[in-house]
Amino acid sequence: MATTDHRTLRRVLRREVAGIIGLLADEHDFRAMRRYRSFLFDDHTTYLKHMEAVLRARALQGGHTTVALFDPEDYAEYCMNTGLDPDSHTSRTLFTADLAAGGATVPYDGRPLTDLLPTLVDEAVRRATREYATTLLAGLGACVSCGEDLGRAAFARASHLLVRILETAPPGERHLVCSVSGPPENLIAVLHAEDIAGRVEVDESEALEFTTVLAVGLATASPGGLVMRSSGPGTPDRVQGWRLRAGGLVPLTAGEVFDAYCTDAESGDLISPESNVDYCEPPGLGEGPPDHRH
């Protein structure tokens, strides 16, 4: 009886342990890891099949598992900086544990890996975009005339504009895309917003990334734009857009929105407009925090 009780208690405790698994998302990363003799897999498809089996087994036992994107280049740099042997499963475990604190991760929720992988990669792209944009804002420094932090001022301006866009949008779901052209890098951020009982709900991580990218465009006067598509029951979808200008957004006319949506970005050829979609000029966003100018 005591043995059974001990086993039961240990099984219960295993359910309390949260785990993290590092996942090689594509063939390129998988091939990079094959140079280590301690990495025993030689086929990416087989690797993913066994990884999914492990995740399912943990879920059936009541365990919670976080899946992290395992980057071989970051791993090699980690081992070099820490003095660890990269050809060791222990080193891979330590690196994966560190990913839980700052890397791209998603919780395993029972979905097939073929469905989970795009979510994980998207999270990695969002994190990288946010970190890069944050670095750009921090690098702007302070205004030589008044000492104001330029990056912080741009972020405040971008936050106000985003709030006003969502407040003036028609009820329903909203899908926003903000693009800022480089050099050195082009930045794109996406935000989904839902109207729930009259209150706008957004993902905080998405909103932070979106605001940061918008702030970069406002602060650097880089070419770019913002487009919002609103969807509501029983009404046509509405598409509105703005052009980025230093410190603000300039609304596009209905014709400019139509041209932007109905022109192939690469070839310049016309694309047939979607049915049940209205291309509209957006409402005014009102006054907000002044843009920083001297």
NURO-963485 format. One record per atom (N, C-alpha, C, CB): x, z, y. Coordinates in steps of 0.1 Angstrom, whole numbers, plus 5000, padded with zeros to 4 digits. Atoms other than C-alpha are relative to their C-alpha. Glycine has a CB too. Example, Ala and Ser with C-alpha at 12.3 -4.5 7.8 and 13.67 -1.06 7.14 Angstrom:
2
500950004988;512350784955;500950005012;499050125000;499150004989;513750714989;499250085011;500449865005;
# end
This chain:
294
500850004988;500050005000;500950005013;499150125000;499149994988;502850095024;500749865002;501150104998;499450134999;504549755016;499149905007;500549954987;501150104994;501349565024;499850035014;498750024992;500249964986;500949765056;501149955009;499850155001;498950044992;504449685067;500049855002;501350044992;500150144998;503949315060;498949965009;499749934986;501150034991;500649315078;500550025014;498850084997;499649964987;502149485108;501149905005;500650145001;499050094996;505149245109;499349865003;501149984989;500750134997;502748945107;499350015013;499049974988;500649984987;500849085136;501049995011;499250145001;498950004989;504049135156;500549865002;501150094996;499650144999;505048775149;499149925010;500149934987;500950064991;501948675168;500350035014;498650034996;499749954986;503148865198;501349935006;500250155000;498850064996;506448665199;499849865005;501050004988;500150134994;506448375223;501349924997;499750005015;498850085003;508848095213;500149875009;499949954985;499850134993;510347785229;500849914992;500750035014;499350105008;511447465213;500449895009;499049954988;499550114992;513647205229;499749874992;501550015003;500450125007;512346855222;500749885006;498549985002;499450124996;514246525224;498949895000;501249954990;501350084999;511546295238;500249864997;499650015015;499950145003;513045955233;501249964992;500149925014;498950055009;515445745212;501350025007;499849854996;498749994993;518145745239;500650144999;499849965014;499649865001;518346125240;500350044986;499050095006;499849975014;518046145202;501449954996;498949944992;498750065004;521045905197;501250085006;500149865004;498949924993;523146115222;500350134992;499650035014;499849885008;522646425200;500649974986;498750074999;499550035013;523646245168;501550014999;499549874996;498549995001;527346275178;500450144995;500649975014;499749875005;527146635168;499750014985;499350115008;500249995014;527646695131;498950114996;501350034993;501049905003;525447005132;498649965002;500350135008;501350064998;522546795143;499749914988;499849925014;500150065013;521246685109;499049885000;499550104991;501050115001;518546425118;500749875003;498850035010;499550134997;519246055118;498949905003;500849954988;501150094997;515845915126;499050075009;499249954987;500849934990;513845995157;498550024995;499949925013;501449995004;510445935141;499950124990;499549874993;500049895010;511246175112;500250135007;501249984990;499849884992;512546425137;498750055006;501149985011;501349964994;509246425156;499050044990;499549885008;501049965010;507246445124;500350154996;500149914988;499749865004;509146765113;499850105012;501450014995;500349914989;508946905148;498650035002;500649935013;501449974999;505246865149;499550094989;499249874999;500449915011;504947035115;500450155003;500749964987;499649874996;506847335128;499150065011;501550005006;500949964990;504647355159;498750044995;499949895011;501349985006;501547335139;500050134991;499549894991;499949885008;502747605115;500050135008;501350004991;499949884991;503547845143;498650025006;501049975012;501449994994;500047775159;499150064989;499549875005;500949945011;498347855125;500350144998;500249924988;499649865001;500248185124;499650085012;501550014997;500449934988;498848275158;501150015011;499650134996;498949994991;502148215176;499849915012;501349974993;500150094988;502448075211;501449935002;499750085013;498750074998;505147805216;500049915012;500249914987;499850084989;506347645247;501049894996;500650085012;499250115003;507847295244;500849965013;499249884995;499150034989;510847215267;500649864997;501050115002;499350135001;512446875274;501550034999;499649915013;498549985003;515946885259;500849885005;500250024985;499250114994;518346675280;501450014995;499950005015;498749995006;521646605261;501150015011;500349884992;498949994989;523646555294;500050145006;499749895011;500049864995;522446885308;500550104990;498550045004;499549915011;523247045274;501550005000;499449964987;498650015001;526746915274;500750075012;500549855000;499549934988;527247035310;499950154999;499349955013;500249865003;525847375300;501150064991;498650024994;499049955010;528247415271;501450005007;500049914988;498850004993;531147315293;500250115010;500249865008;500049894990;530247565320;500150144994;498849995009;500149875007;529647845295;501150024990;498650024994;498949995010;532547775271;499450004986;500850125002;500650005013;530147725242;500349874993;498450015001;499750125009;530747485213;498749925000;500550044986;501250075000;528247205218;499549954986;500249875009;500450035013;528347125181;499650124992;501249924993;500549885007;526447435171;498550025003;500850125006;501449984999;522847515165;499750125009;499350024987;500149884992;523447855182;500049965015;501050104997;499850044986;524547685214;498749935005;501249915002;501250074997;521447455213;498850105002;499649904989;501049904998;519247765209;500150085013;500150104988;499849934987;520847945239;499649915011;501550045001;500450094990;520447635260;498549995001;500649864998;501450015000;516847595250;499350135006;499449984986;500649874994;516147965259;500150005015;500850124994;499850014985;517547895294;499049905006;501449965003;501050094995;515147605297;498750065004;499849894990;501349934997;512247845297;499950055014;499850124990;500049944986;513347985331;499949895010;501350085002;500050094989;513947665350;499849854996;501350015006;500250135004;513347355329;498649954999;500649984987;501450065001;510347125324;499450054986;500049855001;500649945013;508047295298;498549985001;500350154999;501550005001;504447265286;499750084988;499449864999;500449925012;502547495262;499549914989;498950105003;500650085011;501847355227;498650044998;500950024987;501549975001;498047335225;499449934988;499449965013;500550065012;497647165191;499949855001;498650054998;500050154999;497746805204;501149944992;500149965015;498950085006;499746545185;501149985010;499549874994;498850024991;503246505199;499949875007;501350004992;500250134993;502346145208;499250025012;499449904991;500849974988;499846295233;500750105009;498650054996;499449904992;501946585243;501349955008;500450124991;498850054995;505146395250;499849945015;500649894992;500150054986;503846195281;499750125010;498849915000;500249894991;502646525296;501350075003;499050104994;498749934998;506046685291;500949915009;500750024986;499250084991;507846385306;499549995014;500049854994;500650004986;505446375336;500450135007;498549994999;499649874994;506246745341;501450005005;499750124990;498650014996;509946675341;500249915012;500849944988;499950094988;509446385366;499650085013;499249884998;500549924988;507346615389;501050105005;498750064996;499049894997;509946895387;501249935007;500450074988;498850064994;512846655395;499749955014;500549884991;500450054987;510946495424;499950125010;498649934999;500249894992;510046835438;501450065004;499150114994;498749944997;513646965436;500849915009;500850024987;499350094992;515046645451;499550005014;499949864994;500650004986;512546645480;500350135007;498549984999;499749874994;513147015486;501550005005;499850114990;498650014995;516946945488;500149925013;500849944989;499950084988;516346675513;499550075012;499149874998;500549924989;514246905535;501050105004;498650064996;499149894997;516747185533;501249945007;500550074988;498850064994;519546945543;499849955014;500449884992;500350044986;517746855576;500650105010;498549985002;499449904992;518947185590;499150045012;501349965006;500749954988;517947325624;500149905012;500550145004;500050084988;517047145656;501150045009;498650005007;498949964991;520047135679;499550045013;500949885002;500549964987;517747185709;499350135000;499049895005;500749875000;515547475699;500350094988;498549965000;499749925011;516847595666;499050014989;500350145004;501150005010;513647535646;500549934988;498749945005;499750065013;514047465609;499249884998;499850104988;500750135000;513147095607;499249984987;500949895002;500650015013;512347105570;498750094999;500950034989;501149915000;510047405574;498949955009;500450145004;501050054991;508247255603;499349884994;500749965014;500650125007;507646925584;499150044989;501149914995;500849965011;506347115554;498750065006;500750114992;501249954994;503847305577;499149895004;500450105011;500850114995;502746985592;499349934988;500949905008;500550065012;502346825557;498950084994;501149974990;501049915006;500347125545;498749995007;500550144999;501250014992;497947105574;499349864997;500350015015;500650135002;497446725569;499349994987;501149895002;500650005013;496746765532;498750085000;501050054989;501349925000;494147035538;498949925008;500350145007;501050084993;492446815564;499549884993;500649965014;500450125008;492446515541;498950044990;501249934993;500949965010;490746715514;498750055006;500650114992;501349944994;488246885538;499149885005;500450095012;500850104995;487146555553;499649894990;500849935011;500350095011;486846375519;498650024996;501050014989;501349985006;483446305504;500050094988;499349874997;500049915012;482346545476;500449924988;498750074999;499750065013;483546475441;501550014997;499749855000;498650005004;486946405424;500849925010;500149954986;499150084992;489846295445;501349984993;500250075014;498750045006;493046115434;500849955011;499849904988;499150044988;495846105460;501349964995;500150125009;498650045002;499145925459;500749995013;500049864992;499250014988;501845965484;501449944996;500350145007;498850065003;504845735484;500949995012;499849854994;499050004989;508045755505;501149924996;500450155004;498950095004;510645485504;501350055005;499849865007;498749964997;514345555503;500649925011;500950004987;499049945009;517245525506;500250155001;501349935001;499450075012;518645675485;499049994989;501250084995;501050005011;515545735463;498649985005;500150134991;501450014997;511945635464;499350124994;499349874995;500749885005;509645935460;498549974999;500250125010;501550025002;506045925446;499550144995;499749894990;500749885005;503746225442;498549974998;500250125010;501450025003;500246245427;499350135000;499849934987;500849885000;497546505433;498649974996;500150065014;501450015004;494246545416;499350125005;499950004984;500849894994;491546755433;498649984995;500150005016;501450005004;488046845421;499250095009;499950054985;501049924992;485046965440;499250084991;499249905009;500749915009;483747265421;499250105008;500950074990;500949914993;480647435436;500450015015;500150144994;499650004986;481747325470;501450045004;499050075008;498749964997;485247445467;501049904993;500250144994;499050105005;488247215463;501050074991;500849935011;499049945010;490447295432;501149914998;499250044987;498850085003;493947165428;501050084992;500749955014;499049945007;496847235406;501150045010;500649914989;499049954990;499347445426;501349934999;500250154998;498750075002;502447275411;499949865006;500450004985;500250134995;501046935419;499950005015;498749934994;500249994986;500047045454;501350025007;499050115004;498749974994;503547185461;500949875000;500750114992;499250125000;505246865450;499449905010;499949944985;500650104991;502746645469;500450035015;498549994998;499749964987;503246845501;501449985004;499650155002;498550014997;507046845498;500449855002;500850064988;499750144998;507146465494;499449955013;499449924988;500650044987;504746415523;500950055011;498650055001;499249944989;506946645544;501349925002;500450154997;498850084999;510046435536;499749875008;500549964986;500450124993;508246125548;499850035015;498849944994;500249974986;507146295580;501250035008;499050125001;498849964993;510446445588;501149905002;500650124992;499050104999;512646145581;499549875005;500649984986;500550134995;510345875595;500249894990;500549975014;499850115010;510745685562;498749924998;500550074986;501250085003;508445405554;499250064988;500349854997;500849955011;505545515532;498650005003;500550144997;501550004998;501845575528;499450104991;499549874998;500849915008;499145795514;498649934997;499850145007;501350065004;496045665495;499250114993;500349874992;500949915007;493045865483;498849924995;499650125010;501250065006;490345755459;499150114997;500449924988;501149905003;487145965458;499049944991;499450055014;501150045010;484645945430;499050114999;500749984986;501149915001;481246105430;498949944992;499550045014;501150055008;478146075408;499049925008;499350114993;501150084994;475745795417;500449935013;498950095003;499550074988;477945655445;501249924997;500350105012;498850085002;480645385447;501250095003;500049885009;498749944996;484245505447;500449965014;501149974989;499550034987;485745525481;501550015001;499450105011;498650014999;489345425488;500450005015;500649884993;499649994986;491045535521;501550015000;499350125006;498549995000;494645525532;500550035014;500649874995;499349974987;497145625559;501449944998;500150155003;498650045000;500545495569;500850115006;500249875009;499249894995;503345745574;500749965013;501050044989;499250024988;504745785608;500750145003;499149975012;499349874998;507246045621;499050105006;501249975011;500949894996;505246365623;498649994998;500250025015;501450015002;501946225613;499649894991;499349985013;500650105008;499645985595;499149915009;499150064988;500850104992;498145665610;499049944990;500949895006;501150065009;494745565594;500149854998;498750045004;500150145002;494545225578;498649955002;500549964985;501450064999;491644995586;499549974986;500049885009;500650045013;489244905558;500749874995;498549985002;499450125005;490844565557;501450024995;500149905011;498749975004;494344705554;500050074986;500750095010;500149935013;493244935525;499649904990;498950115001;500450105010;491544635508;501349924997;498949915006;498850095003;494744425512;501050084991;500749965013;499049925008;496944715498;499650014986;500150135006;500549985013;494744765468;499849874992;498650075000;500350135006;494144395461;501149905000;498749945006;498850085000;497644265463;501050064990;500650005014;499049965009;500144275435;501350045007;500349894989;498849954993;503144485447;501249924997;500250154997;498850075003;505744275429;499949855003;500250024985;500150144998;504443925431;499449965014;499249934989;500750034987;502343945463;498749924997;500949925009;501250075003;499543765445;498750095002;500049954985;501249924998;495943865452;499450044987;498949915007;500649945012;494144085427;498550015003;500650144996;501549994998;490344075422;499650145003;499249944988;500449864997;488744375439;499150064989;499250005013;500849935010;487144635416;498550005005;500550144998;501449994997;483344645414;499750155003;499149944989;500449874997;481544945428;501050095007;499550074988;498949934992;484445035451;499949965015;501449974995;500050024985;484245075489;501450035006;498950085007;498749984993;487445025509;499750045014;500949874999;500549944987;487045245540;501250055009;499050114997;499149944991;488845355571;499750154999;499849955015;500249865002;489445735568;499550065013;501250074995;500449934988;487945985593;501350065007;499050114997;498949944992;490146145620;500350144994;499750015014;499649875006;492146445608;500150115011;501349984993;500049904989;492046625642;501450045003;499250124995;498749954996;494846815658;500550114990;499950065014;499449905009;497247035638;501350055007;500349944987;498849954994;500647195642;500849885006;500950064988;499350114994;502646975666;501249964992;500450045014;498850055007;505246745651;501250045009;499949854998;498849954993;508746845661;500749885007;501050074991;499450114992;510046615689;500750065012;499049895004;499349964988;512546655717;500549875007;501250104998;
# end
